[in-house]
Amino acid sequence: MQIYFSIGLSYQAFLPYYQGSIDKVQVFDEQGRCIWISGRHLRKFLTKEGIIGRFCLTLDSHGKFVSIERA
């Protein structure tokens, strides 16, 4: 299953997730559903501007994380 969502999180706003003091990032997919993603899955996308863009989250048939990529 693939889920598409957009995120616009500044560098400063993402720091608690990067440091592990907050675990889950709340986003809404393109159908308006609320999704919680572990901040560790988004770390590789962090730039000095933050995490900004459209992403594709892939889940297996049991709803478990497989991958996340820029869309």
Distance bins in CASP14 RR format, pairs under 12 A and 6 or more apart:
PFRMAT RR
TARGET T0000
AUTHOR 0000-0000-0000
RMODE 2
METHOD distances of the structure
MODEL  1
1 29 0 0 0 0 0 1 0 0 0 0 0
1 33 0 0 0 0 0 1 0 0 0 0 0
1 35 0 0 0 0 0 1 0 0 0 0 0
1 56 0 0 0 0 0 1 0 0 0 0 0
1 57 0 0 0 0 1 0 0 0 0 0 0
1 58 1 0 0 1 0 0 0 0 0 0 0
1 59 1 0 1 0 0 0 0 0 0 0 0
1 60 1 0 0 1 0 0 0 0 0 0 0
1 61 1 0 0 1 0 0 0 0 0 0 0
1 62 0 0 0 0 1 0 0 0 0 0 0
1 63 1 0 0 1 0 0 0 0 0 0 0
1 64 0 0 0 0 0 1 0 0 0 0 0
1 65 0 0 0 0 0 1 0 0 0 0 0
1 66 0 0 0 0 1 0 0 0 0 0 0
1 67 0 0 0 0 0 1 0 0 0 0 0
2 29 0 0 0 0 1 0 0 0 0 0 0
2 30 0 0 0 0 0 1 0 0 0 0 0
2 31 0 0 0 0 0 1 0 0 0 0 0
2 55 0 0 0 0 0 1 0 0 0 0 0
2 56 1 0 1 0 0 0 0 0 0 0 0
2 57 1 0 0 1 0 0 0 0 0 0 0
2 58 1 0 1 0 0 0 0 0 0 0 0
2 59 1 0 0 1 0 0 0 0 0 0 0
2 60 0 0 0 0 0 1 0 0 0 0 0
2 63 0 0 0 0 0 1 0 0 0 0 0
2 66 0 0 0 0 1 0 0 0 0 0 0
2 67 0 0 0 0 1 0 0 0 0 0 0
2 68 0 0 0 0 0 1 0 0 0 0 0
2 69 0 0 0 0 1 0 0 0 0 0 0
2 71 0 0 0 0 1 0 0 0 0 0 0
3 27 0 0 0 0 1 0 0 0 0 0 0
3 28 0 0 0 0 0 1 0 0 0 0 0
3 29 1 0 1 0 0 0 0 0 0 0 0
3 30 0 0 0 0 1 0 0 0 0 0 0
3 31 0 0 0 0 1 0 0 0 0 0 0
3 32 0 0 0 0 0 1 0 0 0 0 0
3 33 1 0 0 1 0 0 0 0 0 0 0
3 34 0 0 0 0 0 1 0 0 0 0 0
3 35 1 0 0 1 0 0 0 0 0 0 0
3 36 0 0 0 0 0 1 0 0 0 0 0
3 37 0 0 0 0 1 0 0 0 0 0 0
3 54 0 0 0 0 0 1 0 0 0 0 0
3 55 0 0 0 0 1 0 0 0 0 0 0
3 56 1 0 0 1 0 0 0 0 0 0 0
3 57 1 0 1 0 0 0 0 0 0 0 0
3 58 1 0 0 1 0 0 0 0 0 0 0
3 59 1 0 0 1 0 0 0 0 0 0 0
3 63 0 0 0 0 1 0 0 0 0 0 0
3 65 0 0 0 0 0 1 0 0 0 0 0
3 66 0 0 0 0 0 1 0 0 0 0 0
3 67 0 0 0 0 0 1 0 0 0 0 0
3 68 0 0 0 0 1 0 0 0 0 0 0
3 69 0 0 0 0 0 1 0 0 0 0 0
3 71 0 0 0 0 0 1 0 0 0 0 0
4 27 0 0 0 0 0 1 0 0 0 0 0
4 28 0 0 0 0 0 1 0 0 0 0 0
4 29 1 0 0 1 0 0 0 0 0 0 0
4 30 1 0 1 0 0 0 0 0 0 0 0
4 31 0 0 0 0 1 0 0 0 0 0 0
4 32 0 0 0 0 0 1 0 0 0 0 0
4 33 0 0 0 0 0 1 0 0 0 0 0
4 35 0 0 0 0 0 1 0 0 0 0 0
4 53 0 0 0 0 0 1 0 0 0 0 0
4 54 1 0 0 1 0 0 0 0 0 0 0
4 55 1 0 0 1 0 0 0 0 0 0 0
4 56 1 0 1 0 0 0 0 0 0 0 0
4 57 1 0 0 1 0 0 0 0 0 0 0
4 58 0 0 0 0 0 1 0 0 0 0 0
4 68 0 0 0 0 0 1 0 0 0 0 0
4 69 0 0 0 0 0 1 0 0 0 0 0
4 70 0 0 0 0 0 1 0 0 0 0 0
4 71 1 0 1 0 0 0 0 0 0 0 0
5 25 0 0 0 0 0 1 0 0 0 0 0
5 26 0 0 0 0 0 1 0 0 0 0 0
5 27 1 0 1 0 0 0 0 0 0 0 0
5 28 1 0 0 1 0 0 0 0 0 0 0
5 29 1 0 1 0 0 0 0 0 0 0 0
5 30 1 0 0 1 0 0 0 0 0 0 0
5 31 0 0 0 0 1 0 0 0 0 0 0
5 32 0 0 0 0 1 0 0 0 0 0 0
5 33 0 0 0 0 1 0 0 0 0 0 0
5 34 0 0 0 0 0 1 0 0 0 0 0
5 35 1 0 0 1 0 0 0 0 0 0 0
5 36 0 0 0 0 0 1 0 0 0 0 0
5 37 0 0 0 0 1 0 0 0 0 0 0
5 42 0 0 0 0 0 1 0 0 0 0 0
5 51 0 0 0 0 0 1 0 0 0 0 0
5 53 0 0 0 0 1 0 0 0 0 0 0
5 54 1 0 0 1 0 0 0 0 0 0 0
5 55 1 0 1 0 0 0 0 0 0 0 0
5 56 0 0 0 0 1 0 0 0 0 0 0
5 57 1 0 0 1 0 0 0 0 0 0 0
5 68 0 0 0 0 1 0 0 0 0 0 0
5 69 0 0 0 0 0 1 0 0 0 0 0
5 70 0 0 0 0 0 1 0 0 0 0 0
5 71 0 0 0 0 1 0 0 0 0 0 0
6 27 1 0 0 1 0 0 0 0 0 0 0
6 28 0 0 0 0 1 0 0 0 0 0 0
6 29 0 0 0 0 1 0 0 0 0 0 0
6 30 1 0 0 1 0 0 0 0 0 0 0
6 32 0 0 0 0 0 1 0 0 0 0 0
6 35 0 0 0 0 0 1 0 0 0 0 0
6 51 0 0 0 0 0 1 0 0 0 0 0
6 52 0 0 0 0 1 0 0 0 0 0 0
6 53 1 0 1 0 0 0 0 0 0 0 0
6 54 1 0 1 0 0 0 0 0 0 0 0
6 55 1 0 0 1 0 0 0 0 0 0 0
6 56 0 0 0 0 0 1 0 0 0 0 0
6 57 0 0 0 0 0 1 0 0 0 0 0
6 70 0 0 0 0 0 1 0 0 0 0 0
6 71 0 0 0 0 1 0 0 0 0 0 0
7 13 0 0 0 0 0 1 0 0 0 0 0
7 14 0 0 0 0 1 0 0 0 0 0 0
7 17 0 0 0 0 0 1 0 0 0 0 0
7 25 1 0 0 1 0 0 0 0 0 0 0
7 26 0 0 0 0 1 0 0 0 0 0 0
7 27 1 0 1 0 0 0 0 0 0 0 0
7 28 0 0 0 0 1 0 0 0 0 0 0
7 29 0 0 0 0 0 1 0 0 0 0 0
7 35 0 0 0 0 0 1 0 0 0 0 0
7 37 0 0 0 0 1 0 0 0 0 0 0
7 39 0 0 0 0 0 1 0 0 0 0 0
7 41 0 0 0 0 0 1 0 0 0 0 0
7 42 1 0 0 1 0 0 0 0 0 0 0
7 45 0 0 0 0 1 0 0 0 0 0 0
7 46 0 0 0 0 0 1 0 0 0 0 0
7 50 0 0 0 0 1 0 0 0 0 0 0
7 51 1 0 1 0 0 0 0 0 0 0 0
7 52 1 0 0 1 0 0 0 0 0 0 0
7 53 1 0 0 1 0 0 0 0 0 0 0
7 54 0 0 0 0 1 0 0 0 0 0 0
7 55 1 0 0 1 0 0 0 0 0 0 0
7 56 0 0 0 0 0 1 0 0 0 0 0
7 57 0 0 0 0 0 1 0 0 0 0 0
7 68 0 0 0 0 0 1 0 0 0 0 0
7 70 0 0 0 0 0 1 0 0 0 0 0
7 71 0 0 0 0 0 1 0 0 0 0 0
8 14 0 0 0 0 1 0 0 0 0 0 0
8 25 0 0 0 0 0 1 0 0 0 0 0
8 27 0 0 0 0 1 0 0 0 0 0 0
8 28 0 0 0 0 0 1 0 0 0 0 0
8 42 0 0 0 0 0 1 0 0 0 0 0
8 45 0 0 0 0 0 1 0 0 0 0 0
8 46 0 0 0 0 0 1 0 0 0 0 0
8 47 0 0 0 0 0 1 0 0 0 0 0
8 49 0 0 0 0 1 0 0 0 0 0 0
8 50 1 0 0 1 0 0 0 0 0 0 0
8 51 1 0 0 1 0 0 0 0 0 0 0
8 52 1 0 1 0 0 0 0 0 0 0 0
8 53 1 0 0 1 0 0 0 0 0 0 0
8 54 0 0 0 0 0 1 0 0 0 0 0
8 55 0 0 0 0 0 1 0 0 0 0 0
9 15 0 0 0 0 1 0 0 0 0 0 0
9 16 0 0 0 0 0 1 0 0 0 0 0
9 17 0 0 0 0 1 0 0 0 0 0 0
9 18 0 0 0 0 0 1 0 0 0 0 0
9 22 0 0 0 0 0 1 0 0 0 0 0
9 25 1 0 0 1 0 0 0 0 0 0 0
9 26 0 0 0 0 0 1 0 0 0 0 0
9 27 0 0 0 0 1 0 0 0 0 0 0
9 37 0 0 0 0 0 1 0 0 0 0 0
9 39 0 0 0 0 0 1 0 0 0 0 0
9 42 0 0 0 0 1 0 0 0 0 0 0
9 43 0 0 0 0 0 1 0 0 0 0 0
9 45 0 0 0 0 1 0 0 0 0 0 0
9 46 0 0 0 0 1 0 0 0 0 0 0
9 47 0 0 0 0 0 1 0 0 0 0 0
9 49 0 0 0 0 1 0 0 0 0 0 0
9 50 1 0 1 0 0 0 0 0 0 0 0
9 51 1 0 1 0 0 0 0 0 0 0 0
9 52 1 0 0 1 0 0 0 0 0 0 0
9 53 0 0 0 0 1 0 0 0 0 0 0
9 55 0 0 0 0 0 1 0 0 0 0 0
10 16 0 0 0 0 0 1 0 0 0 0 0
10 17 0 0 0 0 0 1 0 0 0 0 0
10 18 0 0 0 0 0 1 0 0 0 0 0
10 46 0 0 0 0 0 1 0 0 0 0 0
10 47 0 0 0 0 0 1 0 0 0 0 0
10 48 0 0 0 0 1 0 0 0 0 0 0
10 49 1 0 0 1 0 0 0 0 0 0 0
10 50 1 0 1 0 0 0 0 0 0 0 0
10 51 0 0 0 0 1 0 0 0 0 0 0
10 52 0 0 0 0 1 0 0 0 0 0 0
11 17 0 0 0 0 0 1 0 0 0 0 0
11 18 0 0 0 0 1 0 0 0 0 0 0
11 45 0 0 0 0 0 1 0 0 0 0 0
11 46 1 0 0 1 0 0 0 0 0 0 0
11 47 1 0 0 1 0 0 0 0 0 0 0
11 48 1 0 1 0 0 0 0 0 0 0 0
11 49 1 0 0 1 0 0 0 0 0 0 0
11 50 1 0 1 0 0 0 0 0 0 0 0
11 51 0 0 0 0 1 0 0 0 0 0 0
11 52 0 0 0 0 1 0 0 0 0 0 0
12 18 0 0 0 0 0 1 0 0 0 0 0
12 19 0 0 0 0 0 1 0 0 0 0 0
12 46 0 0 0 0 0 1 0 0 0 0 0
12 48 0 0 0 0 0 1 0 0 0 0 0
12 49 0 0 0 0 0 1 0 0 0 0 0
12 50 0 0 0 0 1 0 0 0 0 0 0
12 51 0 0 0 0 0 1 0 0 0 0 0
13 22 0 0 0 0 0 1 0 0 0 0 0
13 25 0 0 0 0 1 0 0 0 0 0 0
13 39 0 0 0 0 0 1 0 0 0 0 0
13 42 0 0 0 0 0 1 0 0 0 0 0
13 46 0 0 0 0 0 1 0 0 0 0 0
13 49 0 0 0 0 0 1 0 0 0 0 0
13 50 1 0 0 1 0 0 0 0 0 0 0
13 51 0 0 0 0 1 0 0 0 0 0 0
13 52 0 0 0 0 0 1 0 0 0 0 0
14 20 0 0 0 0 0 1 0 0 0 0 0
14 21 0 0 0 0 0 1 0 0 0 0 0
14 22 0 0 0 0 1 0 0 0 0 0 0
14 25 0 0 0 0 1 0 0 0 0 0 0
14 39 0 0 0 0 1 0 0 0 0 0 0
14 40 0 0 0 0 0 1 0 0 0 0 0
14 42 1 0 0 1 0 0 0 0 0 0 0
14 43 0 0 0 0 1 0 0 0 0 0 0
14 45 0 0 0 0 1 0 0 0 0 0 0
14 46 1 0 1 0 0 0 0 0 0 0 0
14 47 0 0 0 0 1 0 0 0 0 0 0
14 48 0 0 0 0 0 1 0 0 0 0 0
14 49 0 0 0 0 0 1 0 0 0 0 0
14 50 1 0 1 0 0 0 0 0 0 0 0
14 51 1 0 1 0 0 0 0 0 0 0 0
14 52 0 0 0 0 0 1 0 0 0 0 0
15 21 0 0 0 0 1 0 0 0 0 0 0
15 22 0 0 0 0 1 0 0 0 0 0 0
15 39 0 0 0 0 0 1 0 0 0 0 0
15 43 0 0 0 0 0 1 0 0 0 0 0
15 46 0 0 0 0 1 0 0 0 0 0 0
15 50 0 0 0 0 1 0 0 0 0 0 0
15 51 0 0 0 0 0 1 0 0 0 0 0
16 22 1 0 1 0 0 0 0 0 0 0 0
16 23 0 0 0 0 1 0 0 0 0 0 0
16 24 0 0 0 0 0 1 0 0 0 0 0
16 25 0 0 0 0 0 1 0 0 0 0 0
16 39 0 0 0 0 1 0 0 0 0 0 0
17 23 1 0 0 1 0 0 0 0 0 0 0
17 24 0 0 0 0 1 0 0 0 0 0 0
17 25 1 0 1 0 0 0 0 0 0 0 0
17 26 0 0 0 0 0 1 0 0 0 0 0
17 27 0 0 0 0 0 1 0 0 0 0 0
17 36 0 0 0 0 0 1 0 0 0 0 0
17 37 0 0 0 0 1 0 0 0 0 0 0
17 38 0 0 0 0 1 0 0 0 0 0 0
17 39 1 0 1 0 0 0 0 0 0 0 0
17 40 0 0 0 0 1 0 0 0 0 0 0
17 41 0 0 0 0 1 0 0 0 0 0 0
17 42 1 0 0 1 0 0 0 0 0 0 0
17 43 1 0 0 1 0 0 0 0 0 0 0
17 45 0 0 0 0 0 1 0 0 0 0 0
17 46 0 0 0 0 1 0 0 0 0 0 0
17 50 0 0 0 0 0 1 0 0 0 0 0
17 51 0 0 0 0 1 0 0 0 0 0 0
18 25 0 0 0 0 0 1 0 0 0 0 0
18 38 0 0 0 0 0 1 0 0 0 0 0
18 39 1 0 0 1 0 0 0 0 0 0 0
18 40 0 0 0 0 1 0 0 0 0 0 0
18 41 0 0 0 0 0 1 0 0 0 0 0
18 42 0 0 0 0 1 0 0 0 0 0 0
18 43 1 0 1 0 0 0 0 0 0 0 0
18 44 0 0 0 0 0 1 0 0 0 0 0
18 45 0 0 0 0 0 1 0 0 0 0 0
18 46 1 0 0 1 0 0 0 0 0 0 0
18 47 0 0 0 0 0 1 0 0 0 0 0
18 50 0 0 0 0 1 0 0 0 0 0 0
18 51 0 0 0 0 1 0 0 0 0 0 0
19 39 0 0 0 0 0 1 0 0 0 0 0
19 40 0 0 0 0 0 1 0 0 0 0 0
19 43 0 0 0 0 0 1 0 0 0 0 0
19 46 0 0 0 0 0 1 0 0 0 0 0
20 38 0 0 0 0 1 0 0 0 0 0 0
20 39 1 0 0 1 0 0 0 0 0 0 0
20 40 1 0 0 1 0 0 0 0 0 0 0
20 42 0 0 0 0 0 1 0 0 0 0 0
20 43 0 0 0 0 1 0 0 0 0 0 0
21 39 0 0 0 0 0 1 0 0 0 0 0
22 36 0 0 0 0 0 1 0 0 0 0 0
22 37 0 0 0 0 0 1 0 0 0 0 0
22 38 0 0 0 0 0 1 0 0 0 0 0
22 39 1 0 0 1 0 0 0 0 0 0 0
22 40 0 0 0 0 0 1 0 0 0 0 0
22 42 0 0 0 0 0 1 0 0 0 0 0
23 36 0 0 0 0 1 0 0 0 0 0 0
23 37 0 0 0 0 1 0 0 0 0 0 0
23 38 1 0 0 1 0 0 0 0 0 0 0
23 39 1 0 0 1 0 0 0 0 0 0 0
23 40 0 0 0 0 1 0 0 0 0 0 0
23 41 0 0 0 0 0 1 0 0 0 0 0
23 42 0 0 0 0 0 1 0 0 0 0 0
24 34 0 0 0 0 0 1 0 0 0 0 0
24 35 0 0 0 0 1 0 0 0 0 0 0
24 36 1 0 1 0 0 0 0 0 0 0 0
24 37 1 0 0 1 0 0 0 0 0 0 0
24 38 1 0 0 1 0 0 0 0 0 0 0
24 39 1 0 0 1 0 0 0 0 0 0 0
24 40 0 0 0 0 0 1 0 0 0 0 0
24 41 0 0 0 0 0 1 0 0 0 0 0
24 42 0 0 0 0 0 1 0 0 0 0 0
24 65 0 0 0 0 0 1 0 0 0 0 0
25 34 0 0 0 0 0 1 0 0 0 0 0
25 35 0 0 0 0 1 0 0 0 0 0 0
25 36 1 0 0 1 0 0 0 0 0 0 0
25 37 1 0 1 0 0 0 0 0 0 0 0
25 38 1 0 0 1 0 0 0 0 0 0 0
25 39 1 0 1 0 0 0 0 0 0 0 0
25 40 0 0 0 0 1 0 0 0 0 0 0
25 41 0 0 0 0 1 0 0 0 0 0 0
25 42 1 0 0 1 0 0 0 0 0 0 0
25 43 0 0 0 0 0 1 0 0 0 0 0
25 45 0 0 0 0 0 1 0 0 0 0 0
25 46 0 0 0 0 0 1 0 0 0 0 0
25 51 0 0 0 0 1 0 0 0 0 0 0
25 55 0 0 0 0 0 1 0 0 0 0 0
25 57 0 0 0 0 0 1 0 0 0 0 0
25 68 0 0 0 0 0 1 0 0 0 0 0
26 32 0 0 0 0 0 1 0 0 0 0 0
26 33 0 0 0 0 0 1 0 0 0 0 0
26 34 1 0 0 1 0 0 0 0 0 0 0
26 35 1 0 0 1 0 0 0 0 0 0 0
26 36 1 0 1 0 0 0 0 0 0 0 0
26 37 0 0 0 0 1 0 0 0 0 0 0
26 38 0 0 0 0 0 1 0 0 0 0 0
26 39 0 0 0 0 0 1 0 0 0 0 0
26 42 0 0 0 0 0 1 0 0 0 0 0
27 33 0 0 0 0 1 0 0 0 0 0 0
27 34 1 0 0 1 0 0 0 0 0 0 0
27 35 1 0 1 0 0 0 0 0 0 0 0
27 36 0 0 0 0 1 0 0 0 0 0 0
27 37 1 0 0 1 0 0 0 0 0 0 0
27 38 0 0 0 0 0 1 0 0 0 0 0
27 39 0 0 0 0 0 1 0 0 0 0 0
27 41 0 0 0 0 0 1 0 0 0 0 0
27 42 0 0 0 0 1 0 0 0 0 0 0
27 51 0 0 0 0 0 1 0 0 0 0 0
27 53 0 0 0 0 0 1 0 0 0 0 0
27 54 0 0 0 0 0 1 0 0 0 0 0
27 55 0 0 0 0 1 0 0 0 0 0 0
27 57 0 0 0 0 1 0 0 0 0 0 0
27 68 0 0 0 0 0 1 0 0 0 0 0
28 34 1 0 1 0 0 0 0 0 0 0 0
28 35 1 0 0 1 0 0 0 0 0 0 0
28 36 0 0 0 0 0 1 0 0 0 0 0
28 37 0 0 0 0 0 1 0 0 0 0 0
29 35 1 0 1 0 0 0 0 0 0 0 0
29 36 0 0 0 0 0 1 0 0 0 0 0
29 37 0 0 0 0 0 1 0 0 0 0 0
29 54 0 0 0 0 0 1 0 0 0 0 0
29 55 0 0 0 0 1 0 0 0 0 0 0
29 56 0 0 0 0 0 1 0 0 0 0 0
29 57 0 0 0 0 1 0 0 0 0 0 0
29 59 0 0 0 0 0 1 0 0 0 0 0
29 71 0 0 0 0 0 1 0 0 0 0 0
30 54 0 0 0 0 1 0 0 0 0 0 0
30 55 0 0 0 0 0 1 0 0 0 0 0
30 56 0 0 0 0 0 1 0 0 0 0 0
30 57 0 0 0 0 0 1 0 0 0 0 0
30 71 0 0 0 0 1 0 0 0 0 0 0
33 57 0 0 0 0 0 1 0 0 0 0 0
35 41 0 0 0 0 0 1 0 0 0 0 0
35 55 0 0 0 0 0 1 0 0 0 0 0
35 57 1 0 0 1 0 0 0 0 0 0 0
35 59 0 0 0 0 1 0 0 0 0 0 0
35 63 0 0 0 0 0 1 0 0 0 0 0
35 65 0 0 0 0 0 1 0 0 0 0 0
35 68 0 0 0 0 0 1 0 0 0 0 0
36 42 0 0 0 0 0 1 0 0 0 0 0
36 57 0 0 0 0 0 1 0 0 0 0 0
36 65 0 0 0 0 0 1 0 0 0 0 0
37 43 0 0 0 0 0 1 0 0 0 0 0
37 45 0 0 0 0 0 1 0 0 0 0 0
37 51 0 0 0 0 0 1 0 0 0 0 0
37 55 0 0 0 0 1 0 0 0 0 0 0
37 56 0 0 0 0 0 1 0 0 0 0 0
37 57 1 0 0 1 0 0 0 0 0 0 0
37 58 0 0 0 0 0 1 0 0 0 0 0
37 59 0 0 0 0 0 1 0 0 0 0 0
37 65 0 0 0 0 1 0 0 0 0 0 0
37 67 0 0 0 0 0 1 0 0 0 0 0
37 68 1 0 0 1 0 0 0 0 0 0 0
38 57 0 0 0 0 0 1 0 0 0 0 0
38 64 0 0 0 0 0 1 0 0 0 0 0
38 65 1 0 0 1 0 0 0 0 0 0 0
38 68 0 0 0 0 1 0 0 0 0 0 0
39 45 0 0 0 0 0 1 0 0 0 0 0
39 46 0 0 0 0 1 0 0 0 0 0 0
39 51 0 0 0 0 1 0 0 0 0 0 0
39 65 0 0 0 0 0 1 0 0 0 0 0
39 68 0 0 0 0 0 1 0 0 0 0 0
40 46 0 0 0 0 0 1 0 0 0 0 0
40 65 0 0 0 0 0 1 0 0 0 0 0
40 68 0 0 0 0 0 1 0 0 0 0 0
41 51 0 0 0 0 0 1 0 0 0 0 0
41 55 0 0 0 0 1 0 0 0 0 0 0
41 57 0 0 0 0 1 0 0 0 0 0 0
41 58 0 0 0 0 0 1 0 0 0 0 0
41 59 0 0 0 0 0 1 0 0 0 0 0
41 64 0 0 0 0 0 1 0 0 0 0 0
41 65 1 0 0 1 0 0 0 0 0 0 0
41 66 0 0 0 0 0 1 0 0 0 0 0
41 67 0 0 0 0 1 0 0 0 0 0 0
41 68 1 0 1 0 0 0 0 0 0 0 0
41 69 0 0 0 0 0 1 0 0 0 0 0
42 50 0 0 0 0 1 0 0 0 0 0 0
42 51 1 0 1 0 0 0 0 0 0 0 0
42 52 0 0 0 0 0 1 0 0 0 0 0
42 53 0 0 0 0 0 1 0 0 0 0 0
42 55 0 0 0 0 1 0 0 0 0 0 0
42 57 0 0 0 0 0 1 0 0 0 0 0
42 65 0 0 0 0 0 1 0 0 0 0 0
42 68 1 0 0 1 0 0 0 0 0 0 0
42 69 0 0 0 0 0 1 0 0 0 0 0
42 70 0 0 0 0 0 1 0 0 0 0 0
43 50 0 0 0 0 0 1 0 0 0 0 0
43 51 0 0 0 0 1 0 0 0 0 0 0
43 68 0 0 0 0 0 1 0 0 0 0 0
44 51 0 0 0 0 1 0 0 0 0 0 0
44 55 0 0 0 0 0 1 0 0 0 0 0
44 67 0 0 0 0 0 1 0 0 0 0 0
44 68 0 0 0 0 1 0 0 0 0 0 0
44 69 0 0 0 0 1 0 0 0 0 0 0
44 70 0 0 0 0 0 1 0 0 0 0 0
45 51 1 0 1 0 0 0 0 0 0 0 0
45 52 0 0 0 0 1 0 0 0 0 0 0
45 53 0 0 0 0 1 0 0 0 0 0 0
45 54 0 0 0 0 0 1 0 0 0 0 0
45 55 1 0 0 1 0 0 0 0 0 0 0
45 68 0 0 0 0 1 0 0 0 0 0 0
45 69 0 0 0 0 1 0 0 0 0 0 0
45 70 1 0 0 1 0 0 0 0 0 0 0
45 71 0 0 0 0 0 1 0 0 0 0 0
46 52 0 0 0 0 0 1 0 0 0 0 0
47 53 0 0 0 0 0 1 0 0 0 0 0
47 70 0 0 0 0 0 1 0 0 0 0 0
51 68 0 0 0 0 0 1 0 0 0 0 0
51 70 0 0 0 0 0 1 0 0 0 0 0
52 70 0 0 0 0 0 1 0 0 0 0 0
53 68 0 0 0 0 0 1 0 0 0 0 0
53 69 0 0 0 0 0 1 0 0 0 0 0
53 70 1 0 0 1 0 0 0 0 0 0 0
53 71 0 0 0 0 1 0 0 0 0 0 0
54 68 0 0 0 0 0 1 0 0 0 0 0
54 69 0 0 0 0 0 1 0 0 0 0 0
54 70 1 0 0 1 0 0 0 0 0 0 0
54 71 1 0 1 0 0 0 0 0 0 0 0
55 67 0 0 0 0 0 1 0 0 0 0 0
55 68 1 0 1 0 0 0 0 0 0 0 0
55 69 1 0 0 1 0 0 0 0 0 0 0
55 70 1 0 1 0 0 0 0 0 0 0 0
55 71 1 0 1 0 0 0 0 0 0 0 0
56 66 0 0 0 0 0 1 0 0 0 0 0
56 67 0 0 0 0 1 0 0 0 0 0 0
56 68 1 0 0 1 0 0 0 0 0 0 0
56 69 1 0 1 0 0 0 0 0 0 0 0
56 70 1 0 0 1 0 0 0 0 0 0 0
56 71 1 0 1 0 0 0 0 0 0 0 0
57 63 0 0 0 0 0 1 0 0 0 0 0
57 64 0 0 0 0 0 1 0 0 0 0 0
57 65 1 0 0 1 0 0 0 0 0 0 0
57 66 0 0 0 0 1 0 0 0 0 0 0
57 67 1 0 0 1 0 0 0 0 0 0 0
57 68 1 0 1 0 0 0 0 0 0 0 0
57 69 0 0 0 0 1 0 0 0 0 0 0
57 70 0 0 0 0 0 1 0 0 0 0 0
57 71 0 0 0 0 1 0 0 0 0 0 0
58 64 0 0 0 0 0 1 0 0 0 0 0
58 65 1 0 0 1 0 0 0 0 0 0 0
58 66 1 0 1 0 0 0 0 0 0 0 0
58 67 1 0 1 0 0 0 0 0 0 0 0
58 68 1 0 0 1 0 0 0 0 0 0 0
58 69 1 0 0 1 0 0 0 0 0 0 0
58 71 0 0 0 0 0 1 0 0 0 0 0
59 65 1 0 0 1 0 0 0 0 0 0 0
59 66 1 0 0 1 0 0 0 0 0 0 0
59 67 0 0 0 0 1 0 0 0 0 0 0
59 68 0 0 0 0 1 0 0 0 0 0 0
60 66 1 0 1 0 0 0 0 0 0 0 0
60 67 0 0 0 0 0 1 0 0 0 0 0
END
